[in-house]
Amino acid sequence: MTTTVKAVNYTDEMVDAMVADYTGNPTKDTVVKLASKMGKTTRSIVAKLVREGVYIATPRVTKTGAPVIRKAELVTQIEDKLGVQLSTLEKASKADLEKLLAVIA
């Protein structure tokens, strides 16, 4: 019976250095530098940092830099302000929901 040896993508030293570098400066640039230095892809580096429990995902933002707000969240805010349940309000456009929320706020 033969045993197979699993190929190791990252040595313990590589992981320690990666975690230390990233926790010192948790940015996308750090991930790119680590990938270049270690000869890995950025996705591989991010996956390893996630597995190690240190990766901090960048928050999603719109083209203007504002945080992404889902239509469901807007509807919930409107319903809370008005004190009523509006089951079909989510079918309205996001722009209309934002205008309505601005008027009642």
Buried (B, 14 or more C-beta within 10 A) or exposed (E): EEEEEEEEEBEEEBBEBBBEBBBEEBEEEBBEBBBEEBEBEBEBBBBBBEEBEBBEEEEEEEEEEEEEBEBEEBBEBBBEEEEEEEEEBBEBEEEEBBEBBEEEE
